[in-house]
Amino acid sequence: MKKEKLHNIKSNGFKVPDNYFDTVEDAFFNRLNKKDSIEGIITTGFKTPEGYFDSVEHNIISKLNDKPVISLYSRKALYYISGIAASLVLLFAIFINNDNNTEDISAEMVTTYFENSDLDSYELAELLAKAEIIDTDFKVMETDFNEEHLESYLLENTDIETILQQ
């Protein structure tokens, strides 16, 4: 048939007998309900050749050894794909996530963090020294004090039990 006349075809070439779809279900269930047709069947009708399971393993292995194994993926393609994925992630991190939604850390937040943590003053000083946040000349307070003021401050603001425990 020529290509120009393909659009003129009106039928698909398959024909079904008249009233086939109206009666096929009834015919199927009538055949299924007959006891003699089902009870007369003794075997399934399928047979395996004799000695098939004795030699099937050897046949399969011999066919596999004849052909080379082709890897489904190559390392070179894996490196290309992972490089492309890493560069896309990097570009996404640089250009898309540049909205600067960082909050300013307040002094209260830092204070509550250190109050709730289990760090003592020596560990805190060691962490600050390692982080190189403080200089070697760092002083906490630059106040002049004498022993009389220190003693009166301690007596007013602390308990004797607290001092003795430390």
C-alpha positions as CSV (number, residue, x, y, z in Angstrom):
1,M,0.0,0.0,0.0
2,K,1.3,3.4,-0.8
3,K,1.9,6.1,1.8
4,E,-0.5,8.5,0.2
5,K,-3.5,6.2,0.7
6,L,-2.9,5.3,4.4
7,H,-5.2,8.1,5.6
8,N,-8.1,6.6,3.7
9,I,-8.2,3.3,5.7
10,K,-11.3,3.2,7.8
11,S,-11.0,-0.3,9.5
12,N,-8.2,-1.8,11.5
13,G,-8.5,-5.3,9.9
14,F,-9.8,-7.2,12.9
15,K,-13.4,-8.5,13.1
16,V,-15.4,-9.9,16.0
17,P,-18.4,-12.1,15.6
18,D,-21.8,-10.5,16.2
19,N,-22.9,-10.3,19.9
20,Y,-19.6,-11.8,21.0
21,F,-19.1,-9.5,24.0
22,D,-22.6,-10.1,25.1
23,T,-22.3,-13.9,25.3
24,V,-18.6,-14.5,26.1
25,E,-19.0,-14.1,29.8
26,D,-22.0,-16.5,30.0
27,A,-20.1,-19.1,27.9
28,F,-17.1,-18.9,30.2
29,F,-19.0,-19.4,33.4
30,N,-21.1,-22.2,31.9
31,R,-17.9,-24.0,31.0
32,L,-16.4,-23.3,34.4
33,N,-19.5,-24.7,36.3
34,K,-19.3,-28.1,34.5
35,K,-17.9,-30.6,37.0
36,D,-16.9,-33.2,34.5
37,S,-14.6,-31.0,32.6
38,I,-12.6,-30.1,35.7
39,E,-12.7,-33.5,37.5
40,G,-11.5,-35.3,34.4
41,I,-8.1,-33.5,34.4
42,I,-5.4,-35.5,36.0
43,T,-2.2,-33.8,34.9
44,T,-1.4,-30.2,34.2
45,G,-0.2,-30.9,30.7
46,F,3.3,-29.6,31.2
47,K,6.4,-31.9,31.2
48,T,10.1,-31.2,31.7
49,P,12.5,-33.3,29.7
50,E,14.2,-36.1,31.5
51,G,17.5,-35.1,33.1
52,Y,16.8,-31.4,32.5
53,F,17.6,-30.2,36.1
54,D,20.7,-32.3,36.1
55,S,22.3,-30.5,33.2
56,V,20.6,-27.0,33.3
57,E,23.2,-25.5,35.6
58,H,26.1,-26.7,33.4
59,N,24.4,-25.3,30.3
60,I,23.9,-21.9,31.8
61,I,27.4,-21.6,33.2
62,S,28.9,-22.7,29.8
63,K,26.9,-20.0,28.0
64,L,28.0,-17.4,30.5
65,N,31.7,-18.2,30.2
66,D,31.6,-17.8,26.5
67,K,30.6,-14.1,26.5
68,P,32.6,-11.3,28.2
69,V,31.0,-9.5,31.1
70,I,30.1,-5.9,30.3
71,S,30.0,-3.5,33.2
72,L,26.8,-1.5,33.4
73,Y,28.7,1.6,34.7
74,S,32.3,2.8,34.2
75,R,34.3,4.7,36.7
76,K,35.1,7.4,34.2
77,A,31.4,8.1,33.7
78,L,30.9,8.0,37.5
79,Y,33.6,10.6,38.0
80,Y,32.1,12.9,35.3
81,I,28.7,12.6,36.9
82,S,29.9,13.2,40.4
83,G,32.0,16.2,39.3
84,I,29.0,17.7,37.6
85,A,26.8,17.1,40.6
86,A,29.4,18.6,42.9
87,S,29.8,21.7,40.8
88,L,26.0,22.2,40.6
89,V,25.8,21.9,44.4
90,L,28.6,24.4,44.8
91,L,26.9,26.9,42.4
92,F,23.6,26.4,44.2
93,A,25.2,27.1,47.5
94,I,27.0,30.2,46.3
95,F,24.4,31.9,44.2
96,I,21.0,30.8,45.5
97,N,21.7,30.7,49.2
98,N,23.0,34.2,49.4
99,D,20.1,35.8,51.2
100,N,22.0,36.6,54.5
101,N,19.3,35.5,56.9
102,T,21.8,35.2,59.8
103,E,20.8,36.6,63.1
104,D,23.1,38.8,65.1
105,I,24.3,37.0,68.2
106,S,23.5,39.0,71.2
107,A,25.5,39.1,74.4
108,E,22.5,37.6,76.2
109,M,22.5,34.5,73.9
110,V,26.2,33.9,74.5
111,T,25.7,34.4,78.3
112,T,22.9,31.9,78.4
113,Y,24.8,29.4,76.3
114,F,27.8,29.5,78.7
115,E,25.6,29.4,81.8
116,N,23.8,26.2,80.5
117,S,27.0,24.5,79.4
118,D,29.2,22.4,81.6
119,L,32.3,24.4,80.9
120,D,34.4,25.7,83.8
121,S,36.5,28.8,83.6
122,Y,39.7,26.9,82.7
123,E,38.1,25.0,79.8
124,L,36.5,28.3,78.6
125,A,39.9,30.1,78.7
126,E,41.5,27.2,76.8
127,L,38.8,27.3,74.1
128,L,39.2,31.0,73.7
129,A,43.0,30.7,73.5
130,K,42.7,28.0,70.8
131,A,40.2,30.0,68.8
132,E,42.7,33.0,68.8
133,I,39.9,35.3,69.7
134,I,41.7,36.9,72.5
135,D,45.2,38.4,72.5
136,T,47.9,37.5,74.8
137,D,47.5,40.8,76.6
138,F,43.8,40.2,77.2
139,K,42.5,41.4,80.6
140,V,39.0,40.8,81.8
141,M,38.9,43.9,84.0
142,E,41.2,46.8,84.6
143,T,40.2,47.9,88.0
144,D,42.3,48.8,91.0
145,F,41.3,47.0,94.1
146,N,42.7,46.5,97.5
147,E,42.2,43.7,100.0
148,E,39.7,45.6,102.1
149,H,37.3,46.2,99.2
150,L,37.7,42.6,98.1
151,E,37.0,41.2,101.6
152,S,33.9,43.4,102.0
153,Y,32.6,42.5,98.6
154,L,33.0,38.7,99.3
155,L,31.3,39.1,102.7
156,E,28.3,41.0,101.2
157,N,27.8,38.9,98.1
158,T,28.7,35.3,98.9
159,D,28.1,32.7,101.6
160,I,30.8,31.3,103.7
161,E,29.7,27.8,102.6
162,T,30.2,28.7,98.9
163,I,33.7,30.0,99.6
164,L,34.7,27.0,101.6
165,Q,33.4,24.6,99.0
166,Q,35.6,26.1,96.3
